[in-house]
Amino acid sequence: MRSTFTLLLLSVAMVSVSCMEAATTTDVSSILVDPERYQGEIVTIKGRIVDSMSVMGYGVYKVRDGTGSIWVTTDAAPSEGRSVILRGT
């Protein structure tokens, strides 16, 4: 369940960092340690894209926030190196 939750954690719309600076974020390490706690909950993470690809029409990329990294899927893959704030379930 952990790997499925990690890969499909966020079905999100990307938002630039400047638009959501005041948002409360969740550390990636907290999600990885206890994924069931966040199952079905809306969370916000802030980090940098460290790996990015398109798979079957979806964007699949790894976000690193300093506490850990997590794979995310969305409609489009952003470029590596981009800072993002992501919100989703």
Residue frames as qw, qx, qy, qz and C-alpha x, y, z in Angstrom:
[[0.000, 0.885, 0.465, 0.000, 0.00, 0.00, 0.00],
 [0.353, -0.726, 0.067, 0.586, 2.84, 2.40, 0.81],
 [0.332, -0.140, 0.547, 0.756, 4.27, 2.40, -2.73],
 [0.113, 0.599, 0.688, 0.395, 0.84, 2.84, -4.31],
 [0.199, -0.898, -0.335, 0.206, 0.02, 5.69, -1.98],
 [0.399, -0.564, 0.229, 0.686, 3.40, 7.29, -2.57],
 [0.292, 0.085, 0.632, 0.713, 3.15, 7.11, -6.36],
 [0.061, -0.589, -0.630, -0.502, -0.47, 8.22, -6.54],
 [0.280, -0.420, -0.513, 0.694, -0.35, 10.58, -3.57],
 [0.081, 0.573, 0.132, -0.805, -1.11, 13.80, -5.29],
 [0.348, 0.531, 0.630, 0.447, -3.45, 14.29, -8.15],
 [0.229, -0.692, -0.222, 0.648, -2.79, 17.98, -8.24],
 [0.404, 0.862, 0.135, 0.273, -2.67, 21.20, -10.09],
 [0.640, -0.058, -0.157, 0.750, 0.79, 22.73, -9.89],
 [0.097, -0.975, -0.190, -0.061, 0.97, 26.17, -8.39],
 [0.495, 0.559, -0.309, 0.589, 3.97, 28.43, -8.47],
 [0.518, -0.232, -0.560, 0.604, 5.69, 29.01, -5.16],
 [0.040, 0.082, -0.125, 0.988, 4.79, 32.70, -5.10],
 [0.472, -0.345, -0.416, -0.696, 1.05, 31.98, -5.25],
 [0.788, -0.459, -0.364, -0.190, 0.84, 29.85, -2.10],
 [0.325, 0.468, -0.572, 0.590, 3.69, 31.06, 0.14],
 [0.389, -0.385, 0.433, -0.716, 1.41, 31.20, 3.18],
 [0.868, -0.088, -0.347, -0.344, 0.08, 27.65, 2.78],
 [0.597, -0.517, 0.584, -0.185, 0.81, 25.20, 5.58],
 [0.639, 0.427, -0.608, -0.197, 2.91, 22.39, 4.15],
 [0.924, -0.304, 0.206, -0.104, 3.45, 18.79, 5.20],
 [0.139, -0.641, 0.727, 0.204, 6.98, 17.36, 5.25],
 [0.726, 0.288, -0.545, -0.306, 7.45, 14.54, 2.75],
 [0.235, 0.241, -0.887, 0.315, 9.12, 12.48, 5.50],
 [0.434, 0.018, 0.569, -0.698, 5.90, 12.65, 7.55],
 [0.777, 0.287, -0.127, -0.545, 3.93, 11.25, 4.62],
 [0.607, 0.368, -0.703, -0.044, 6.44, 8.46, 4.03],
 [0.001, -0.222, 0.838, -0.498, 6.59, 7.44, 7.70],
 [0.290, 0.305, 0.779, -0.465, 2.81, 7.21, 8.14],
 [0.098, -0.039, -0.585, -0.804, 1.07, 7.17, 4.72],
 [0.200, -0.501, -0.837, -0.094, -2.20, 5.82, 6.14],
 [0.150, -0.561, -0.409, 0.704, -2.58, 9.00, 8.21],
 [0.096, 0.439, -0.208, -0.869, -2.77, 11.05, 5.01],
 [0.123, 0.226, 0.893, 0.369, -4.89, 8.62, 2.95],
 [0.002, -0.702, -0.671, -0.238, -7.80, 10.59, 1.48],
 [0.258, -0.807, -0.217, 0.485, -6.65, 13.84, 3.14],
 [0.440, 0.849, 0.027, 0.291, -5.71, 16.99, 1.26],
 [0.667, -0.525, 0.067, 0.524, -2.04, 17.79, 1.84],
 [0.352, 0.927, -0.120, 0.051, 0.30, 20.49, 0.59],
 [0.808, -0.278, 0.166, 0.491, 3.98, 19.84, -0.06],
 [0.209, 0.953, -0.182, -0.123, 6.69, 22.27, -1.15],
 [0.740, -0.336, 0.457, 0.361, 9.86, 21.19, -2.89],
 [0.176, 0.653, -0.506, -0.536, 11.94, 20.97, -6.03],
 [0.927, 0.322, 0.024, -0.192, 11.43, 18.66, -9.02],
 [0.344, -0.626, 0.670, 0.203, 14.41, 16.28, -9.14],
 [0.218, -0.022, 0.903, 0.370, 13.19, 13.81, -11.78],
 [0.506, 0.461, 0.217, -0.696, 10.45, 14.19, -14.39],
 [0.086, -0.059, 0.866, 0.489, 8.93, 12.16, -17.22],
 [0.640, 0.128, -0.064, -0.755, 5.73, 11.62, -19.18],
 [0.119, -0.041, 0.992, -0.002, 4.07, 8.22, -18.88],
 [0.043, 0.450, 0.872, 0.189, 0.96, 7.29, -20.86],
 [0.045, -0.696, -0.384, -0.605, -0.23, 10.89, -21.08],
 [0.534, -0.824, -0.187, 0.000, 0.50, 11.79, -17.44],
 [0.206, 0.748, -0.465, 0.427, 3.30, 13.69, -15.79],
 [0.882, -0.400, -0.210, 0.133, 5.23, 11.58, -13.29],
 [0.344, 0.679, -0.347, 0.548, 7.89, 13.31, -11.24],
 [0.677, -0.338, -0.490, 0.432, 9.82, 13.21, -7.99],
 [0.122, -0.868, 0.028, -0.481, 9.58, 16.11, -5.56],
 [0.661, -0.106, -0.488, 0.560, 12.27, 16.57, -2.88],
 [0.239, -0.885, -0.172, -0.361, 11.68, 18.87, 0.08],
 [0.054, 0.662, -0.557, 0.500, 14.78, 18.45, 2.25],
 [0.598, -0.312, 0.600, -0.430, 13.15, 15.78, 4.44],
 [0.575, 0.068, 0.811, 0.087, 12.65, 13.21, 1.69],
 [0.236, 0.248, -0.507, -0.791, 11.33, 12.71, -1.81],
 [0.529, 0.313, 0.715, -0.331, 8.05, 11.43, -3.19],
 [0.137, 0.123, 0.730, 0.659, 6.71, 10.54, -6.64],
 [0.332, 0.487, 0.358, -0.725, 3.74, 12.55, -7.89],
 [0.294, 0.315, 0.755, 0.495, 1.40, 12.18, -10.88],
 [0.229, 0.599, 0.215, -0.737, -0.42, 15.03, -12.65],
 [0.678, 0.662, 0.286, -0.139, -1.71, 15.87, -16.12],
 [0.563, 0.770, -0.199, 0.226, 1.66, 17.26, -17.26],
 [0.824, -0.249, -0.132, 0.492, 5.30, 16.80, -16.28],
 [0.044, -0.991, 0.102, 0.070, 7.10, 19.95, -15.13],
 [0.622, 0.605, -0.402, 0.293, 10.77, 20.47, -15.85],
 [0.786, -0.279, -0.346, 0.430, 13.48, 19.29, -13.46],
 [0.400, 0.061, -0.204, 0.892, 14.83, 21.94, -11.11],
 [0.244, -0.541, -0.259, -0.762, 11.55, 23.80, -10.80],
 [0.015, 0.036, 0.710, -0.703, 10.37, 24.78, -7.30],
 [0.414, -0.354, -0.588, -0.598, 6.72, 23.90, -6.72],
 [0.342, -0.045, 0.651, -0.676, 3.99, 23.84, -4.12],
 [0.390, -0.096, -0.800, -0.445, 1.58, 20.97, -4.71],
 [0.454, -0.052, 0.531, -0.714, -1.80, 20.36, -3.10],
 [0.661, 0.066, -0.553, -0.503, -3.87, 17.22, -3.47],
 [0.822, -0.313, 0.309, -0.361, -4.91, 13.86, -2.05]]
